[in-house]
Amino acid sequence: MAEISLRTRFAPSPTGMFHVGGARSALFNWALAQQRPDGVFVLRIEDTDAARNRPEWTEGIVRALAWLGIAESDSHFEGPYFQSAYQPKHREAAESLYSAGRAYYCDCTREQVQERRDNPNLGYDGFCRDRGLGPGAGRALRFRVPEGGPTVIDDQIRGRVEFENEHIEDFVIARADGSPLYVLANVVDDIEMRITQVIRGEEHLSNTPKQQLLWEALGQRPPSWAHLPVIVNEKRQKLSKRRDKVALESYQDEGYLPEAMVNYLMLLGWSPGGDREIMPFTEMVPLFRVEDVNKSSAFFDEKKLRAFNGEYIRALSEEEFVERCQPWLAAGPWFPENFDADLFARIAPLAQSRIAVLSEIITNVDFLFLDAPVEDPQSWTKAMKPGVGSEMLGSTLAAFGDPSLSWDAATLKATLEEIAASHGLKLGKAQAPVRVAVTGRTVGLPLFESLELLGRERVQERLRTALAKLDAEEGAEE
């Protein structure tokens, strides 16, 4: 018997930014599709909520997937399809279920249903099951849930999950105007697209028995189900867009590398085994098994993600690192004509070994391309201690002004060590005023390499300016 083709799907709604939880679901589906030559990943945009959908959100979904490496150009990719294009199929399915006696029309209002129930949480009571109503104004179409027994979901992650049919109400599948509800549209779309594997978040598990019943009622074999564990924050609360940073675009804008994000998301609920965590996606694909996904909640640890990203940044070649930094450099706070690509290429290796996200490149190199260093009052106050700031700046300015002084990092360091010793200071404390005078910050790239690249004249100019400012401040206090 021929093996059934593997077809997974990712079916987001274009109603907002791309959630990291959705990104994980997409990657798990993509990994599974990549394992077989005939594996297919279907992208379906569930766009029937016209009031909330926007074209830019759809474009954002496609861009986000491409950033993660799930691209339309790949042979395993199919789509995007749009749910709205399948509405005639949805209506046909609703009519066929009615004709087969698997659905019936109901004219009960919500208030009437609640009035007949002592407990409103019990849901619809089947009042119209045998009334024989036909289609008409104010009449919704309800699915006739089989009586007795459970509906069993064989979940690849959660195992056997039983839902007693007596606790599943006869749910609405089409409104009075004939428009289908999501539960029916979702099933019909999956049937039309020949989906064989559904991997999605556990919040959809409660809908699964209804969907499986619809698959069976439409004469189709249900797909394999797998419901992923919820992703939580450090307080073990489900990630919320109102409370947590969950938009994939936010991480892109901050300078996370897609390969680092993919690596990290793949480990939210799943492990390739062993102690190794830093692993490219291509190596994860053959190891991925849906059955190995943990059903316990997965902690989204941004600190760990930053560490992953730093590892991936350091693994880049110098040329690739320079290239990856270009979007941030192009938007830097300096005048475009002040940017020197050759100078940046020289300092890039120092930055590459220290930053965790690409956006941090700006605060590490801006001193090279700004006419004057940034003004950071906190750094200034911290570094320019009375009795230290002016003495160190004055002595350093005098020493660095010697034209015979070789202008290289090693010589500059040795010179400042001598100055520090003459003032009874350790180098770490002595260099703080110089660093702030030249770069504007107390923390940054190695000081002496930075001084070498900035050049003798610009360093002296900044030392003079800082010393004058400090003298003015101290004079005003007297």
N, C-alpha and C positions, 0 to 999 in steps of 0.2 A: 504493500500500500504506500503510495507516494506521501512524503512528508508535507504537511500543510505549511505554506509560506508564513513566515513570521512578519506580522504587521503591528507595530505599536503606534500610539498616537499621543499627541500633546494638544490639548484643546483649551487654550486660554480665552478669556473674554477681554476685549480691548476697552477696558474701563479705568485704566490707571497705569502707573509705573510698573515695571516688571519686577515681581517679588522674587526674592532669593529662594523661597520655597518652590515657586514655579520653576525656577532655573534648575533646582535639584531634580525635580520630577522629569523635566525635559532631558536632563543628562542621563538619568537612569534608563529612560526609554531609548535614548540615542545609543547608549552603550549596548543594550540588548540587540537593537537592530544591526549594529555594526558587527556582531558576532557571526552573522551568517551572510553568505554572498547574496541571498535573496531577501535579506532582512530589509524592512522598510519602516521609516519613521514618517508618520503623517502629521503635518501641521494643519490643524483645523481651527479657524477663528470663529468662536461662537458669538456672533454679532447680532443676534436677534433682539437684544435690548437696545432699541434705537435711541431711547432717551439718554442712555449713558455712554454709548459707543462714540468714539472719535477716530477718524482716519489716522491721526498722528499716533494714537495708541497702537493701532495695528502695525504701522511702520516701525514703531518702537520695539514691538515684539520681534519682528523679523530681524531688526538690527541687533537686538540683544542676543538672539539665538546665534546669529552669525558671529558675534563677538566671542561667544562660547565655543565656536567651532562647528556649530550645527548649521550648515550652509546649504542654500538651495542648489548650489552647483555640485553637491555630493550625490553620487548615484543612489545612496540609501535614503535620500530626502524626497518627499512627495508633498506637494502643496505650494502655497497655502490654499486650502479650500475654505469656503465661507458658509456657515450654517444657514444663512438667509437664502442661499441659492437652492437649498434642499427643502424649502417649505412645501412645495407640491408633494414631495415624497412623504413628508410628515402627515399631511392631510390624508393621503392615500392609506397610510398605515392606520390612522385613526378610524377611517371608514371600514377598513377590512376587519379590524378588531370588533367594531360594532356589528358588522354583518355576520361575523362568526359567533356572536353571542358572548364575546369576551369583554365587552364594554357596554354600558347602558347610559341613557341620558337621565339627568337629574336636574330638577328645578329648585332644589332646596337652597335657601339663602344661608349665609353663615349664622345669622341670628336664629333661624329655625333649627339648625343643627345643634346649636348650643342650648336652646330651650329644651330639647329632648334629652339632653345629657345632664345628669347630676354633676358629673365631673367634665368640664369643657375640654380637658386635656385628652379625653378618650377619642376625640375625633369623630368622623362621620359614622353613622350607625346603619348604613345600608338601606335607608328608608325607601329609596326609589328602585331598588334592585328588581323588583317584580311588578312594577307599575306599568311597564311596557310603553314608556314615553318615547316619542320620536324626537328628532331634532327640532329646535324651535327657539324663539327668543327667550333668553334667560335660562337656557338649558345647557349645562356643561356635560361633557362626556367623561364618565368615570370608568376606570378599569375594574373588572370583577375579579377580586382576589380569591383564589381557590379556598374553599372551606376545609378546615382541618389540616393537621400536619405542619411541619416547618418548611420554610424555604432555606435550603442549605447553601452557604457560600464556602467554597473551597478556596481560601485565600492563601496565596503562596507565602505570605509573611506571617499571617495570624492563624493559619491552620483552619480547621473546620469551625465556621461560625453559623449558628442556627438562629433564625428569626421565626417565631411562631406566627403563622398566618392570621390567627385570631387577633393579633396585635397590630396587623397591617391594615389600615383602613382602605376602603375602595377609593383610591386616589384619582384625582382629576388628571386626564391626559390631554384634554382639549377644552378651550373656553367656549362660551356660547357662540362666539363669532367664528368658531372653527379653527382658530389659531392654536397650535399645539403648545403644551408646556414643555419645559426643559427636559423633564424625565423621559418623555417620549421622543423628542427631537434628538436627544443625545444617543438613544438606542438606535433609532433609524439611521442616523449619520454613521454610527459605528458599523451597522450592517452594510450600508451602501459602500463603505470604504474597506470592508472586509477585515476589520480589526480583529486580531486574534489574542492580543495581550493588552490589558488595561493596568497601567501603573500610575497611581495617583495618591493624593494625600488622604490620611485616615478620616478627615472630615466628610469624605464622600461615602464612607462605609455604610452609613445609615440609609443611603439611597440605593445601595446595591441590590437588596432583595427585590425592590420594585423594578429595577432595571432588568434583573435576571428573569423575573416573571414575564416582562414584556418580550425579551428575547425569545423565550420559550413559546409564548403565545403567538408570536409572529413566525413560528416554525423554524427558528434558527438556533444553532448551538452557541451558548454564551461564550464569551472570551475567558481567558484565564485572568483572575482578579489578583491584584496585589495592592495593598494599601499601606503607604509609607508612614513612618512615625512622625508625629508632629515635631516641629522645630521650635525650641524654646530659648528664652534669654537666660541671663545669669541668675534670675530669680525663679527660674523654672516656669515662667509664664509663656504662653504661646506668643510667638513673634507677632507684633501688631504694628501696622503702618502708622498708627497714631502715637505710638510710644517708642518704637524701635527703628533703627536704620535698616530698612528691609528692601529698598529699591536697588536693583542691580545697577541702575544708572548712577546712583550715588557713589558706588564703589568704583565704577569706571572713571567718573569725574575726579575722584581722589587719587587715581593713579595705581589702582590694582591691576596686575597683569592678568589677562584672561586665563592663561595656563595655570596660574596660582589659584585663581578663583575656582576653576574647574576641578583641580586637585582637591581643594578643601571641601567643596560641595559634595563630591563623590564620597567623602568620608563621613558625611552626616547620616549615620545609621547603617553604614556598611564599611567593611574593612577588607583589604586584599589579603590579610593574613600576615603573620610575622610582625616585626617591629618597624618595618619601613613605612613611612607616611608620605614622604616627598616622592611622587611617582607620576610620570606623564600619563595622560589619558590613554594613549595608545597601548601602554603596558597594563593599564587597568582593565581595558575592554575584555581581553580573554579570561580574566580572573573573575569578572563580575557575575554573580548569581543572585537572582531575585530572592531565592530561598534563604540566602545568607544575610539579608537585611534584618537588622534588629528591630523588634517591634516597640522597644522602649523609646521615649522621646529623645531627640538629638539636640545637644546644646550648641547653639551658634556662638562660638567664642571669637569675638573680633580680634582679641589680642593674639590668638593662635593664627588667625587668618593673616594678620600683619606679619607675624614671624614667617609664615609660609611665603608671603609675598617678598619679604626681604631675601629669603633664600633664592627665589627665582630671579630677583633682580641681580644678585651677585653672580648668578650662573650665566648671565648674558655676556656675550663678547663686548668689548669696549665699543666697537662700532655699532652694535645693535642697541646698546644702552643709550648711546648718543641719539640714535634714531628714535627710540621710544620716548625720549624726553622732549622731542621737538614740539608736540602740541602745547606743552606747558611753557616752554621757552618762548614760543611765538606769542603767548599771551602774558609775558613777563611785565613787571612794573617799570621797566626801563624804556627809553626811547629806542625804537628799532635800530636806528643807525649806531647806537652804542653797543649793540651786541656783536661780539667777536667770536665767530664759530671756532676758529683755531684756538683761541684762548680757552673756550669752553671744553674743547676736546682734550686740552692738557690737564684741566682740573677734574674732568669727568670721572677718572678712576678713583679719585679721593672721595667723591660724592657717592659713587656706586657702592662702595664698601660700607656706607653708613646709613643711607636712607632706607626706609621700609616701604614707602609708597612714592610714586614718581612726582606727585605734586610737591613733595618736600624739596625737590631740586631747587625751587625758586629761593627759599630762605637760606639755602646753602651757598648759592653763587651770586645772589643779587648784588653783593658788595663790589663785584668785578665790573658790573655794567651800569650801575647807578652813578650819577655825578657825585653824590654824597651818600654815606651809609645811612641805613634806616635809623629813625629815631625811636629808641625803645627806652622810655624813662626808667623802667624797672631794671633793665640791664645796666643803664648808666649809673643809677644809684648804688647798685650792688657792687660794681667794679671800681667806681671812683671814690674809694674810702679816703677820708681826710688823712693827710700825711703819707698816703701811698700813691693816689692817682696822679697828682701834679708832679711829684718827685720822679715817678717812673716814666711819665710822659716826657718830662723835660730831659731826663738822662738819656732816654731812648732816642729822642729827636736829635740830640747832640751826637750820639754814637752813630746813628744811621746816616747822619749828614756828612760823615767822613767820606770823601770821594774815593779814598783808597780801599774802603771796605768792600769786599767781594759780596755781590748781591745774590746769594744763594741760600737755600733753606738751612743748610748745616752751619754756615757762618753766622747767619742771623740768630739762630738758636744759641750758639756759643756766646755771641755778643750779649744777648739778653740774659743769659745765665750769669755772666760776669756782673752785669748791672744789678741783677737781683741779689747776688752775693754781697755786693758793696752796700746794699741797703738792708742786709740781714734778712732777706726774704727767700722763700723757696720759689722756684720757677713758676709753679702753678698759680700762686697768688700774684706774683709779679707781672705775669703776662696778661692778666685779666684787663687792666686799663688799656693796654695796647690793642688787645683784641676788640674791645668795644669801640675804641676810637677809630679803628680801621674798618670793622665789619658791622658795627652797630649792635652786636649781640654777644652774650657771654658764652654761647655754645655754637659751635660750627665745625667746619673742616679744620684739619691741622693748621695751626697758625702760621708756621714758618713757610710752609709751601704756599700758603695763601699770600703771604707778604711778597714772596719771590714773584709770583704770577702777577700781582697787582702792580708791581714796579716801584722803583725807588722814589720817583717824583710824587706819585699819587699817595704813597704811604706817608711821606714826609708832610705833604699837604694836609692829610687827615689828622696826623699827629699835632700839627700846629693849630688846626681848627679846634680840636678837642681840648688842647691845652689852654687856648684863649677862652673857650667856653667855661672851663673849670676855674680859671683865674677870675673870670667875671663873677661866677657864682660865689666863690670864696670871698671876693671883695665885697659883694653885696651883703654878706653875712656879718661883716665886721662893723 
